[in-house]
Amino acid sequence: MVGRIVGLVCCLLCAFPFFVISIYNKDSREPINFWSGDTSLKDIVKDIKGYNTEMAGLYKRCALFFLLTGILFVVFPIAGIILVVFDCSIGIYWVYRVYKRILEKYL
């Protein structure tokens, strides 16, 4: 049971920053960065409000997926482990591809 709780806490710790970014930066005057410390988007993105709205939605979906993975981890630990591996490998690639589409849309 301890392993299930540790898995849930790890998934919640992954989901929390995504929720915070999506909620607090949605109405920001600066574009939401995909990589931490990237300041090159200020000059590139034309419609910052629309861009931030879509990026906030992307980050909310990421947070929700980690949250659901954590809940699944408590109920079915093997399925939770499989989804954590998916989140941290193929999921990151999928998020990067969606980010690139969003960025191209608002250039």
All heavy atoms as an XYZ file, in Angstrom:
867
protein
N       0.817     -1.195      0.000
C       0.000      0.000      0.000
C       0.866      1.268      0.000
O       0.482      2.281     -0.563
C      -0.924     -0.036      1.224
C      -1.904      1.080      1.257
S      -3.024      0.959     -0.133
C      -4.086      2.304      0.187
N       2.027      1.176      0.631
C       2.909      2.333      0.696
C       3.385      2.719     -0.700
O       3.463      3.903     -1.034
C       4.111      2.047      1.632
C       5.130      3.158      1.564
C       3.642      1.847      3.051
N       3.672      1.723     -1.537
C       4.104      1.997     -2.901
C       3.032      2.715     -3.704
O       3.334      3.588     -4.524
N       1.796      2.361     -3.482
C       0.687      3.032     -4.179
C       0.588      4.497     -3.777
O       0.365      5.376     -4.612
C      -0.624      2.320     -3.873
C      -0.687      0.922     -4.416
C      -1.960      0.239     -4.015
N      -1.969     -1.128     -4.495
C      -3.050     -1.847     -4.636
N      -4.232     -1.344     -4.326
N      -2.976     -3.079     -5.083
N       0.762      4.754     -2.492
C       0.691      6.132     -2.008
C       1.880      6.939     -2.522
O       1.723      8.097     -2.918
C       0.614      6.156     -0.465
C      -0.704      5.523     -0.015
C       0.759      7.571      0.076
C      -0.830      5.310      1.465
N       3.051      6.343     -2.544
C       4.231      7.030     -3.080
C       4.023      7.354     -4.559
O       4.348      8.458     -5.013
C       5.498      6.175     -2.862
C       6.677      6.732     -3.646
C       5.841      6.097     -1.393
N       3.466      6.425     -5.315
C       3.171      6.678     -6.722
C       2.175      7.812     -6.903
O       2.342      8.667     -7.774
N       1.139      7.828     -6.074
C       0.146      8.906     -6.129
C       0.785     10.251     -5.819
O       0.562     11.234     -6.527
C      -0.992      8.633     -5.142
C      -2.010      9.763     -4.957
C      -2.797      9.993     -6.244
C      -2.927      9.465     -3.794
N       1.608     10.303     -4.779
C       2.255     11.560     -4.396
C       3.195     12.037     -5.502
O       3.234     13.229     -5.821
C       3.002     11.404     -3.050
C       3.892     12.592     -2.767
C       2.001     11.212     -1.919
N       3.940     11.127     -6.113
C       4.833     11.509     -7.215
C       4.044     12.091     -8.389
O       4.444     13.105     -8.973
C       5.648     10.306     -7.679
S       6.901      9.800     -6.505
N       2.938     11.470     -8.719
C       2.116     11.982     -9.818
C       1.501     13.334     -9.466
O       1.414     14.223    -10.316
C       1.027     10.979    -10.182
S       1.674      9.517    -10.998
N       1.083     13.508     -8.219
C       0.539     14.798     -7.792
C       1.610     15.884     -7.828
O       1.329     17.027     -8.196
C      -0.059     14.695     -6.393
C      -1.334     13.869     -6.268
C      -1.780     13.810     -4.810
C      -2.432     14.422     -7.143
N       2.833     15.529     -7.451
C       3.928     16.496     -7.512
C       4.274     16.875     -8.952
O       4.750     17.980     -9.202
C       5.164     15.949     -6.796
C       5.076     15.907     -5.275
C       6.301     15.212     -4.688
C       4.935     17.303     -4.696
N       4.034     15.970     -9.881
C       4.235     16.303    -11.297
C       3.085     17.160    -11.824
O       3.295     18.043    -12.655
C       4.352     15.034    -12.131
S       5.883     14.136    -11.857
N       1.888     16.907    -11.370
C       0.712     17.627    -11.870
C       0.626     19.044    -11.313
O       0.174     19.954    -12.018
C      -0.560     16.858    -11.508
N       1.055     19.248    -10.091
C       0.891     20.547     -9.432
C       1.521     21.712    -10.199
O       0.858     22.736    -10.409
C       1.428     20.478     -7.997
C       1.265     21.745     -7.237
C       0.014     22.158     -6.811
C       2.361     22.543     -6.958
C      -0.141     23.341     -6.113
C       2.214     23.723     -6.274
C       0.970     24.125     -5.837
N       2.779     21.626    -10.647
C       3.348     22.766    -11.380
C       2.606     23.075    -12.680
O       2.463     24.245    -13.048
C       4.787     22.343    -11.679
C       5.089     21.263    -10.737
C       3.793     20.602    -10.413
N       2.127     22.041    -13.359
C       1.376     22.275    -14.595
C       0.077     23.032    -14.305
O      -0.302     23.944    -15.047
C       1.061     20.964    -15.311
C       2.263     20.334    -15.948
C       2.661     19.060    -15.588
C       2.983     20.997    -16.918
C       3.757     18.465    -16.180
C       4.081     20.422    -17.517
C       4.468     19.157    -17.142
N      -0.620     22.662    -13.225
C      -1.839     23.382    -12.850
C      -1.533     24.834    -12.486
O      -2.243     25.748    -12.883
C      -2.539     22.715    -11.665
C      -3.537     21.673    -12.038
C      -3.518     20.433    -11.435
C      -4.518     21.923    -12.986
C      -4.436     19.465    -11.770
C      -5.447     20.964    -13.322
C      -5.402     19.727    -12.721
N      -0.472     25.043    -11.729
C      -0.106     26.398    -11.310
C       0.227     27.259    -12.524
O      -0.245     28.401    -12.640
C       1.071     26.359    -10.313
C       1.625     27.752    -10.065
C       0.632     25.730     -9.004
N       1.030     26.738    -13.440
C       1.386     27.493    -14.643
C       0.139     27.806    -15.459
O      -0.030     28.921    -15.953
C       2.422     26.721    -15.481
C       3.762     26.698    -14.770
C       2.574     27.348    -16.865
C       4.784     25.775    -15.415
N      -0.720     26.824    -15.625
C      -1.900     27.044    -16.469
C      -2.878     28.037    -15.856
O      -3.527     28.790    -16.573
C      -2.606     25.719    -16.750
O      -3.199     25.207    -15.573
N      -2.974     28.082    -14.565
C      -3.927     28.991    -13.918
C      -3.373     30.410    -13.811
O      -4.040     31.374    -14.178
C      -4.330     28.451    -12.532
C      -5.179     27.195    -12.697
C      -5.086     29.509    -11.738
C      -5.442     26.454    -11.409
N      -2.148     30.543    -13.343
C      -1.618     31.873    -13.055
C      -1.014     32.579    -14.263
O      -0.920     33.801    -14.261
C      -0.590     31.809    -11.930
C      -1.239     31.543    -10.600
C      -1.061     30.330     -9.951
C      -2.058     32.492    -10.012
C      -1.675     30.076     -8.750
C      -2.675     32.241     -8.800
C      -2.479     31.034     -8.172
O      -3.093     30.787     -6.987
N      -0.593     31.854    -15.268
C       0.025     32.502    -16.422
C      -0.900     32.640    -17.614
O      -0.483     33.128    -18.658
C       1.295     31.751    -16.841
C       2.415     31.948    -15.852
O       2.361     32.827    -15.010
N       3.433     31.129    -15.960
N      -2.133     32.194    -17.496
C      -3.061     32.260    -18.624
C      -3.291     33.697    -19.078
O      -3.353     33.975    -20.265
C      -4.384     31.599    -18.255
C      -5.365     31.561    -19.407
C      -6.571     30.753    -19.058
C      -7.573     31.645    -18.373
N      -8.870     31.009    -18.173
N      -3.398     34.625    -18.166
C      -3.656     36.025    -18.493
C      -2.406     36.890    -18.397
O      -2.495     38.101    -18.287
C      -4.738     36.578    -17.561
C      -6.060     35.847    -17.740
O      -6.373     35.478    -18.879
O      -6.753     35.631    -16.731
N      -1.249     36.273    -18.472
C       0.012     36.998    -18.360
C       0.289     37.827    -19.612
O      -0.204     37.532    -20.700
C       1.149     35.995    -18.142
O       2.390     36.658    -18.117
N       1.087     38.852    -19.462
C       1.476     39.683    -20.597
C       2.652     39.097    -21.355
O       2.988     39.562    -22.437
C       1.848     41.078    -20.108
C       0.670     41.831    -19.570
C       1.081     43.209    -19.135
N      -0.039     43.884    -18.512
C       0.070     44.786    -17.575
N       1.253     45.153    -17.162
N      -1.009     45.346    -17.060
N       3.303     38.114    -20.760
C       4.426     37.444    -21.409
C       3.998     36.039    -21.803
O       3.207     35.403    -21.118
C       5.619     37.391    -20.471
C       6.150     38.761    -20.128
C       7.435     38.690    -19.346
O       8.076     37.629    -19.353
O       7.799     39.694    -18.735
N       4.521     35.523    -22.919
C       4.137     34.182    -23.368
C       4.593     33.099    -22.389
O       5.650     33.220    -21.771
C       4.850     34.026    -24.708
C       5.468     35.318    -25.036
C       5.430     36.180    -23.842
N       3.774     32.077    -22.256
C       4.135     30.924    -21.429
C       5.214     30.145    -22.171
O       5.034     29.752    -23.324
C       2.914     30.031    -21.167
C       1.855     30.791    -20.387
C       3.332     28.774    -20.418
C       0.555     30.021    -20.204
N       6.328     29.913    -21.500
C       7.442     29.198    -22.119
C       7.247     27.692    -22.004
O       6.710     27.199    -21.017
C       8.753     29.574    -21.438
C       9.069     31.033    -21.598
O       8.786     31.628    -22.624
N       9.655     31.619    -20.571
N       7.720     26.992    -23.013
C       7.713     25.537    -22.933
C       8.936     25.067    -22.161
O       8.844     24.218    -21.300
C       7.697     24.930    -24.337
C       7.622     23.433    -24.339
C       6.449     22.800    -23.993
C       8.717     22.660    -24.665
C       6.366     21.419    -23.977
C       8.644     21.287    -24.659
C       7.465     20.669    -24.324
N      10.100     25.627    -22.461
C      11.327     25.322    -21.740
C      11.568     26.414    -20.717
O      11.400     27.589    -21.002
C      12.529     25.261    -22.687
C      12.407     24.211    -23.720
C      12.246     24.408    -25.051
C      12.416     22.798    -23.536
N      12.158     23.224    -25.706
C      12.263     22.207    -24.799
C      12.543     21.968    -22.433
C      12.233     20.826    -24.986
C      12.514     20.602    -22.631
C      12.360     20.054    -23.876
N      11.972     26.049    -19.546
C      12.236     27.018    -18.486
C      13.388     27.941    -18.883
O      14.424     27.488    -19.358
C      12.596     26.284    -17.198
O      12.894     27.196    -16.187
N      13.179     29.226    -18.708
C      14.222     30.197    -18.991
C      14.279     30.677    -20.419
O      15.131     31.485    -20.772
N      13.390     30.215    -21.279
C      13.375     30.641    -22.674
C      12.730     32.019    -22.769
O      11.555     32.179    -22.485
C      12.601     29.633    -23.525
C      12.591     29.993    -24.995
O      13.414     30.826    -25.410
O      11.765     29.428    -25.732
N      13.511     33.022    -23.160
C      12.984     34.384    -23.256
C      12.824     34.826    -24.706
O      12.487     35.978    -24.958
C      13.917     35.372    -22.533
O      15.221     35.287    -23.107
C      13.972     35.068    -21.048
N      13.030     33.931    -25.641
C      12.971     34.315    -27.051
C      11.543     34.455    -27.570
O      11.338     34.983    -28.655
C      13.717     33.286    -27.902
O      13.075     32.030    -27.826
N      10.553     34.013    -26.828
C       9.176     34.060    -27.308
C       8.583     35.465    -27.294
O       7.622     35.728    -28.002
C       8.288     33.122    -26.484
C       8.548     31.637    -26.648
C       7.625     30.855    -25.732
C       8.369     31.218    -28.072
N       9.133     36.366    -26.498
C       8.600     37.726    -26.422
C       8.586     38.399    -27.795
O       7.640     39.092    -28.137
C       9.436     38.574    -25.478
C       9.209     38.310    -24.038
C      10.057     39.256    -23.223
C       9.919     38.995    -21.758
N      10.746     39.908    -20.965
N       9.627     38.187    -28.547
C       9.754     38.834    -29.846
C       9.073     38.058    -30.963
O       8.808     38.614    -32.024
C      11.240     39.014    -30.190
C      11.965     39.827    -29.128
O      11.332     40.731    -28.554
O      13.155     39.547    -28.878
N       8.787     36.789    -30.737
C       8.271     35.928    -31.803
C       6.748     35.877    -31.831
O       6.143     35.977    -32.896
C       8.841     34.499    -31.642
C      10.358     34.516    -31.782
C       8.222     33.560    -32.645
C      11.006     33.183    -31.488
N       6.112     35.713    -30.673
C       4.662     35.507    -30.595
C       3.939     36.839    -30.808
O       4.227     37.828    -30.138
C       4.278     34.885    -29.238
C       2.780     34.754    -29.120
C       4.936     33.536    -29.067
N       2.993     36.839    -31.744
C       2.243     38.061    -32.066
C       1.009     38.224    -31.166
O       0.794     39.277    -30.599
C       1.800     38.017    -33.528
C       2.928     37.787    -34.497
C       3.283     39.037    -35.227
C       4.292     38.793    -36.318
N       5.642     38.645    -35.891
N       0.177     37.191    -31.031
C      -1.040     37.233    -30.216
C      -0.777     36.491    -28.905
O      -1.046     35.295    -28.780
C      -2.202     36.602    -30.975
C      -3.493     36.603    -30.184
O      -3.587     37.342    -29.186
O      -4.413     35.857    -30.569
N      -0.261     37.204    -27.921
C       0.140     36.572    -26.662
C      -1.066     36.038    -25.901
O      -1.002     34.953    -25.324
C       0.948     37.564    -25.805
C       2.273     37.877    -26.505
C       1.191     37.018    -24.411
C       3.119     38.916    -25.829
N      -2.178     36.739    -25.924
C      -3.369     36.287    -25.189
C      -3.878     34.945    -25.732
O      -4.151     34.024    -24.974
C      -4.457     37.350    -25.263
C      -5.694     36.995    -24.479
C      -6.666     38.162    -24.477
C      -7.984     37.803    -23.867
N      -8.009     37.667    -22.452
N      -3.994     34.814    -27.049
C      -4.440     33.560    -27.646
C      -3.449     32.442    -27.429
O      -3.818     31.300    -27.132
N      -2.170     32.776    -27.555
C      -1.109     31.786    -27.335
C      -1.148     31.264    -25.899
O      -1.099     30.060    -25.669
C       0.249     32.426    -27.649
C       1.439     31.583    -27.255
C       1.876     30.562    -28.076
C       2.113     31.810    -26.069
C       2.966     29.785    -27.713
C       3.198     31.051    -25.695
C       3.619     30.041    -26.513
O       4.693     29.274    -26.154
N      -1.244     32.185    -24.935
C      -1.281     31.766    -23.536
C      -2.523     30.951    -23.214
O      -2.469     30.027    -22.405
C      -1.205     32.987    -22.616
C       0.201     33.514    -22.486
O       1.163     32.887    -22.918
N       0.330     34.689    -21.902
N      -3.642     31.270    -23.840
C      -4.862     30.492    -23.610
C      -4.674     29.051    -24.070
O      -5.041     28.110    -23.361
C      -6.050     31.138    -24.341
O      -6.221     32.466    -23.860
C      -7.325     30.355    -24.111
N      -4.086     28.875    -25.246
C      -3.869     27.511    -25.751
C      -2.799     26.773    -24.947
O      -2.930     25.577    -24.687
C      -3.502     27.549    -27.226
C      -4.697     27.884    -28.091
C      -4.515     27.417    -29.520
O      -3.970     26.315    -29.734
O      -4.926     28.174    -30.418
N      -1.741     27.477    -24.564
C      -0.697     26.828    -23.762
C      -1.227     26.455    -22.375
O      -0.882     25.401    -21.844
C       0.523     27.744    -23.633
C       1.361     27.826    -24.872
S       2.064     26.236    -25.376
C       3.224     25.940    -24.068
N      -2.075     27.299    -21.799
C      -2.674     26.972    -20.505
C      -3.545     25.726    -20.630
O      -3.543     24.867    -19.741
C      -3.489     28.149    -19.983
N      -4.267     25.610    -21.739
C      -5.066     24.400    -21.969
C      -4.201     23.164    -22.104
O      -4.536     22.089    -21.586
N      -3.073     23.299    -22.780
C      -2.143     22.173    -22.928
C      -1.592     21.755    -21.571
O      -1.554     20.568    -21.242
C      -1.003     22.563    -23.872
C       0.114     21.538    -24.049
C      -0.425     20.263    -24.687
C       1.245     22.131    -24.877
N      -1.198     22.735    -20.760
C      -0.664     22.412    -19.435
C      -1.744     21.837    -18.521
O      -1.462     20.969    -17.692
C      -0.020     23.637    -18.805
C       1.379     23.910    -19.316
C       1.954     25.156    -19.178
C       2.130     22.937    -19.937
C       3.232     25.417    -19.636
C       3.393     23.180    -20.398
C       3.948     24.419    -20.236
O       5.215     24.665    -20.689
N      -2.987     22.273    -18.658
C      -4.072     21.687    -17.862
C      -4.291     20.226    -18.244
O      -4.536     19.385    -17.382
C      -5.365     22.469    -18.049
C      -5.436     23.716    -17.235
C      -6.765     24.411    -17.424
C      -6.756     25.738    -16.703
N      -7.964     26.516    -16.946
N      -4.215     19.930    -19.551
C      -4.357     18.535    -19.979
C      -3.223     17.676    -19.435
O      -3.451     16.530    -19.011
C      -4.410     18.445    -21.494
C      -5.722     18.914    -22.078
C      -5.810     18.612    -23.557
N      -4.733     19.238    -24.305
C      -4.862     20.290    -25.094
N      -6.048     20.841    -25.260
N      -3.822     20.793    -25.721
N      -2.004     18.213    -19.421
C      -0.868     17.467    -18.857
C      -1.089     17.197    -17.372
O      -0.863     16.082    -16.895
C       0.426     18.256    -19.040
S       0.986     18.385    -20.723
N      -1.513     18.223    -16.650
C      -1.754     18.063    -15.218
C      -2.872     17.058    -14.957
O      -2.760     16.223    -14.058
C      -2.095     19.412    -14.595
N      -3.917     17.124    -15.748
C      -5.028     16.191    -15.584
C      -4.584     14.761    -15.861
O      -4.972     13.836    -15.142
C      -6.182     16.586    -16.505
C      -7.437     15.743    -16.412
C      -8.058     15.868    -15.023
C      -8.431     16.155    -17.462
N      -3.748     14.582    -16.861
C      -3.279     13.242    -17.180
C      -2.414     12.691    -16.046
O      -2.543     11.521    -15.676
C      -2.507     13.255    -18.505
C      -2.421     11.922    -19.151
C      -3.529     11.364    -19.760
C      -1.247     11.197    -19.126
C      -3.463     10.120    -20.355
C      -1.169      9.955    -19.719
C      -2.272      9.414    -20.333
N      -1.543     13.531    -15.465
C      -0.748     13.074    -14.321
C      -1.642     12.775    -13.125
O      -1.402     11.815    -12.395
C       0.312     14.107    -13.945
C       1.613     13.936    -14.666
C       2.023     14.859    -15.600
C       2.435     12.859    -14.404
C       3.214     14.713    -16.276
C       3.633     12.687    -15.068
C       4.027     13.620    -16.004
N      -2.665     13.581    -12.904
C      -3.592     13.343    -11.803
C      -4.327     12.011    -11.988
O      -4.424     11.213    -11.047
C      -4.585     14.493    -11.708
C      -5.632     14.420    -10.610
C      -4.970     14.517     -9.249
C      -6.646     15.524    -10.779
N      -4.823     11.768    -13.186
C      -5.504     10.498    -13.456
C      -4.553      9.312    -13.339
O      -4.943      8.241    -12.871
C      -6.155     10.536    -14.834
C      -7.307     11.529    -14.980
C      -7.801     11.559    -16.422
C      -8.431     11.197    -14.030
N      -3.307      9.502    -13.743
C      -2.311      8.442    -13.597
C      -2.084      8.136    -12.126
O      -1.975      6.964    -11.740
C      -0.994      8.851    -14.272
O      -1.228      9.091    -15.652
C       0.057      7.768    -14.122
N      -2.027      9.161    -11.289
C      -1.847      8.943     -9.856
C      -3.012      8.204     -9.238
O      -2.823      7.316     -8.404
N      -4.219      8.558     -9.637
C      -5.404      7.852     -9.126
C      -5.393      6.401     -9.586
O      -5.683      5.486     -8.805
C      -6.688      8.581     -9.559
C      -6.770      9.940     -8.860
C      -7.924      7.748     -9.263
C      -7.851     10.844     -9.377
N      -5.039      6.202    -10.846
C      -4.950      4.828    -11.359
C      -3.856      4.055    -10.641
O      -3.980      2.848    -10.431
C      -4.696      4.846    -12.865
C      -4.715      3.496    -13.555
C      -6.120      2.905    -13.505
C      -4.261      3.618    -14.991
N      -2.799      4.751    -10.243
C      -1.697      4.119     -9.527
C      -2.186      3.522     -8.211
O      -1.727      2.458     -7.796
C      -0.600      5.147     -9.254
C       0.779      4.573     -9.186
C       1.676      4.812    -10.194
C       1.180      3.810     -8.111
C       2.943      4.292    -10.149
C       2.446      3.278     -8.044
C       3.329      3.524     -9.062
N      -3.123      4.195     -7.546
C      -3.647      3.700     -6.275
C      -4.523      2.471     -6.509
O      -4.471      1.506     -5.745
C      -4.443      4.805     -5.550
C      -5.162      4.257     -4.332
C      -3.517      5.940     -5.155
N      -5.313      2.482     -7.571
C      -6.254      1.393     -7.830
C      -5.560      0.198     -8.479
O      -5.716     -0.944     -8.023
C      -7.417      1.903     -8.715
C      -8.393      0.790     -9.005
C      -8.120      3.066     -8.044
N      -4.811      0.447     -9.545
C      -4.101     -0.604    -10.281
C      -2.634     -0.201    -10.437
O      -2.290      0.493    -11.398
C      -4.705     -0.819    -11.677
C      -6.149     -1.200    -11.681
C      -7.105     -0.299    -12.123
C      -6.552     -2.439    -11.236
C      -8.443     -0.634    -12.127
C      -7.886     -2.789    -11.229
C      -8.833     -1.889    -11.678
N      -1.763     -0.625     -9.518
C      -0.372     -0.152     -9.541
C       0.382     -0.477    -10.838
O       1.155      0.358    -11.316
C       0.281     -0.867     -8.363
C      -0.825     -1.334     -7.515
C      -2.026     -1.475     -8.376
N       0.156     -1.632    -11.422
C       0.859     -1.991    -12.658
C       0.456     -1.052    -13.794
O       1.306     -0.556    -14.538
C       0.583     -3.464    -13.039
C       1.061     -4.412    -11.939
C       1.231     -3.805    -14.367
C       2.546     -4.350    -11.646
N      -0.832     -0.782    -13.916
C      -1.299      0.161    -14.941
C      -0.762      1.560    -14.660
O      -0.419      2.299    -15.598
C      -2.823      0.169    -14.990
N      -0.660      1.939    -13.404
C      -0.095      3.237    -13.046
C       1.361      3.350    -13.446
O       1.793      4.387    -13.963
N       2.120      2.288    -13.234
C       3.530      2.290    -13.629
C       3.656      2.427    -15.139
O       4.476      3.198    -15.641
C       4.233      1.015    -13.129
C       4.350      1.043    -11.606
C       5.611      0.867    -13.766
C       4.814     -0.254    -10.998
N       2.826      1.704    -15.863
C       2.865      1.781    -17.331
C       2.530      3.199    -17.797
O       3.191      3.742    -18.684
C       1.906      0.742    -17.949
C       2.440     -0.673    -17.684
C       1.721      0.982    -19.432
C       1.461     -1.771    -17.997
N       1.517      3.815    -17.195
C       1.152      5.174    -17.597
C       2.196      6.212    -17.189
O       2.396      7.196    -17.902
C      -0.205      5.556    -17.036
C      -1.387      5.060    -17.865
C      -2.697      5.487    -17.226
C      -1.315      5.583    -19.275
N       2.872      6.016    -16.060
C       3.942      6.941    -15.676
C       5.071      6.878    -16.697
O       5.608      7.910    -17.113
C       4.454      6.643    -14.249
C       5.779      7.326    -13.986
C       3.446      7.081    -13.220
N       5.415      5.683    -17.128
C       6.452      5.540    -18.160
C       5.979      6.193    -19.456
O       6.745      6.888    -20.128
C       6.798      4.046    -18.373
C       7.684      3.859    -19.591
C       7.468      3.487    -17.133
N       4.714      6.010    -19.803
C       4.157      6.656    -20.990
C       4.190      8.179    -20.860
O       4.575      8.883    -21.793
C       2.715      6.185    -21.211
C       2.033      6.878    -22.351
C       2.263      6.484    -23.650
C       1.163      7.939    -22.119
C       1.640      7.126    -24.714
C       0.540      8.584    -23.166
C       0.781      8.176    -24.468
N       3.795      8.697    -19.678
C       3.793     10.151    -19.441
C       5.182     10.745    -19.616
O       5.326     11.837    -20.159
C       3.312     10.472    -18.021
C       1.850     10.191    -17.799
O       1.138      9.933    -18.783
O       1.420     10.227    -16.627
N       6.180     10.038    -19.138
C       7.534     10.580    -19.121
C       8.327     10.277    -20.388
O       9.483     10.688    -20.485
C       8.278     10.036    -17.908
S       7.555     10.568    -16.354
N       7.757      9.591    -21.334
C       8.478      9.307    -22.582
C       7.664      9.783    -23.783
O       7.879     10.872    -24.296
C       8.800      7.815    -22.681
O       7.603      7.058    -22.614
N       6.705      9.012    -24.200
C       5.895      9.355    -25.362
C       5.039     10.589    -25.075
O       4.823     11.418    -25.961
C       5.017      8.155    -25.774
C       5.908      6.986    -26.172
C       4.076      8.514    -26.900
C       5.177      5.683    -26.359
N       4.604     10.749    -23.850
C       3.793     11.907    -23.482
C       4.539     13.218    -23.647
O       3.978     14.210    -24.123
N       5.810     13.236    -23.282
C       6.602     14.454    -23.453
C       6.754     14.781    -24.930
O       6.666     15.944    -25.327
C       7.976     14.297    -22.768
C       7.794     14.258    -21.259
C       8.919     15.427    -23.168
C       9.051     13.954    -20.492
N       6.973     13.771    -25.743
C       7.082     14.002    -27.185
C       5.769     14.548    -27.751
O       5.772     15.482    -28.551
C       7.474     12.712    -27.905
C       7.537     12.872    -29.394
C       8.561     13.589    -29.996
C       6.550     12.317    -30.213
C       8.610     13.758    -31.364
C       6.596     12.472    -31.578
C       7.630     13.188    -32.151
O       7.662     13.355    -33.501
N       4.649     13.987    -27.324
C       3.342     14.453    -27.785
C       3.109     15.909    -27.388
O       2.656     16.721    -28.203
C       2.236     13.562    -27.215
C       0.876     14.076    -27.525
C       0.204     13.982    -28.704
C       0.020     14.805    -26.643
N      -1.019     14.605    -28.604
C      -1.152     15.117    -27.354
C       0.144     15.222    -25.321
C      -2.192     15.825    -26.772
C      -0.903     15.922    -24.747
C      -2.049     16.218    -25.472
N       3.446     16.268    -26.149
C       3.278     17.648    -25.686
C       4.171     18.583    -26.495
O       3.755     19.684    -26.864
C       3.580     17.756    -24.176
C       3.678     19.199    -23.726
C       2.516     17.027    -23.375
N       5.385     18.160    -26.801
C       6.284     18.988    -27.605
C       5.709     19.225    -28.995
O       5.776     20.336    -29.513
C       7.665     18.329    -27.692
C       8.634     19.103    -28.535
C       9.168     20.306    -28.089
C       8.998     18.645    -29.793
C      10.045     21.026    -28.869
C       9.880     19.362    -30.580
C      10.406     20.548    -30.110
O      11.271     21.256    -30.899
N       5.146     18.197    -29.590
C       4.544     18.355    -30.925
C       3.357     19.309    -30.886
O       3.203     20.146    -31.784
C       4.094     16.992    -31.480
C       5.189     16.005    -31.766
C       5.987     16.447    -32.972
N       5.138     16.651    -34.113
C       5.172     15.968    -35.230
N       6.048     15.026    -35.379
N       4.347     16.253    -36.209
N       2.512     19.215    -29.879
C       1.375     20.124    -29.740
C       1.880     21.543    -29.511
O       1.352     22.503    -30.085
C       0.438     19.673    -28.591
C      -0.639     20.707    -28.331
C      -0.185     18.327    -28.925
N       2.918     21.691    -28.700
C       3.507     23.013    -28.476
C       4.009     23.625    -29.781
O       3.786     24.814    -30.035
C       4.655     22.900    -27.471
C       5.607     24.065    -27.507
C       5.235     25.307    -27.007
C       6.883     23.936    -28.042
C       6.100     26.379    -27.047
C       7.757     24.993    -28.092
C       7.359     26.217    -27.592
O       8.222     27.282    -27.644
N       4.671     22.840    -30.602
C       5.178     23.354    -31.883
C       4.021     23.814    -32.775
O       4.125     24.831    -33.453
C       6.023     22.305    -32.607
C       7.352     22.051    -31.955
C       8.109     23.334    -31.787
C       9.324     23.324    -32.641
N      10.123     24.543    -32.509
N       2.907     23.075    -32.786
C       1.733     23.488    -33.569
C       1.152     24.799    -33.039
O       0.779     25.673    -33.822
C       0.669     22.397    -33.554
C       0.880     21.382    -34.653
C      -0.300     20.458    -34.763
N       0.156     19.169    -34.288
C      -0.483     18.373    -33.441
N      -1.655     18.704    -32.995
N       0.039     17.243    -33.061
N       1.077     24.934    -31.738
C       0.566     26.170    -31.132
C       1.487     27.326    -31.482
O       1.033     28.412    -31.853
C       0.412     26.019    -29.603
C      -0.694     25.035    -29.277
C       0.128     27.365    -28.943
C      -0.771     24.653    -27.799
N       2.790     27.111    -31.373
C       3.745     28.167    -31.661
C       3.676     28.608    -33.117
O       3.665     29.808    -33.411
C       5.157     27.708    -31.310
C       6.274     28.748    -31.441
C       5.986     29.922    -30.511
C       7.597     28.118    -31.125
N       3.566     27.658    -34.036
C       3.452     28.010    -35.464
C       2.173     28.794    -35.748
O       2.154     29.654    -36.615
C       3.491     26.746    -36.310
C       4.863     26.113    -36.394
C       4.846     24.809    -37.162
O       3.814     24.480    -37.781
O       5.867     24.111    -37.136
N       1.139     28.492    -35.014
C      -0.142     29.174    -35.212
C      -0.060     30.651    -34.825
O      -0.732     31.489    -35.443
C      -1.201     28.460    -34.362
C      -2.600     28.947    -34.543
C      -3.519     28.067    -33.709
C      -4.953     28.525    -33.778
N      -5.815     27.675    -32.964
N       0.758     30.985    -33.827
C       0.803     32.355    -33.328
C       2.087     33.094    -33.698
O       2.410     34.112    -33.097
C       0.617     32.369    -31.802
C      -0.793     31.994    -31.440
C      -1.103     30.699    -31.031
C      -1.802     32.915    -31.533
C      -2.405     30.353    -30.724
C      -3.111     32.577    -31.229
C      -3.386     31.298    -30.815
O      -4.679     30.949    -30.515
N       2.808     32.640    -34.689
C       3.999     33.371    -35.162
C       3.612     34.554    -36.002
O       2.697     34.612    -36.715
C       4.905     32.436    -35.957
C       5.651     31.405    -35.137
C       6.522     30.565    -36.042
C       6.486     32.022    -34.046
